[in-house]
């Protein structure tokens, strides 16, 4: 029994240490001067996840080291809830994107993705003007288009060469505009 308590305590101490960069990343994003929609979207979930991992790992660490059964029960229930939420999120993500695997195109190095292939909820979110403005702002801010340009002998590459390249779905999305 003593070895298992030490193992649980050590693992929870490691997860506590790993929660510090997660929490720090969320706080760092919230202090950035140019808070775009993309950064705002990420900062609060990172802070919440970092604090949750920190609290749960501290409860597990203290419960294991001090043999406190209440903290161990709290730790186990919290871990059970976190695992259930993660499983629910994975199922939700699979259901929403199930049929959107892309279609092969002739003479193209990328697949073509159609919005009708996705679930109704995702279609409504992406086709909504307010959400699409945020999504396109994130894509523009990432500089994907500037990074995808290739220069051959001082000239931009030919369109046929560009279309034959293996493009990421986000690169294909931006070139379609």
Secondary structure as GFF3:
##gff-version 3
##sequence-region A 1 177
A	DSSP	alpha_helix	2	31	.	.	.	ID=ss1
A	DSSP	alpha_helix	37	65	.	.	.	ID=ss2
A	DSSP	alpha_helix	69	97	.	.	.	ID=ss3
A	DSSP	beta_strand	103	104	.	.	.	ID=ss4
A	DSSP	beta_strand	111	112	.	.	.	ID=ss5
A	DSSP	three_ten_helix	115	117	.	.	.	ID=ss6
A	DSSP	alpha_helix	120	127	.	.	.	ID=ss7
A	DSSP	alpha_helix	129	142	.	.	.	ID=ss8
A	DSSP	alpha_helix	144	148	.	.	.	ID=ss9
A	DSSP	beta_strand	151	152	.	.	.	ID=ss10
A	DSSP	beta_strand	155	156	.	.	.	ID=ss11
A	DSSP	alpha_helix	159	164	.	.	.	ID=ss12
A	DSSP	alpha_helix	169	175	.	.	.	ID=ss13
###
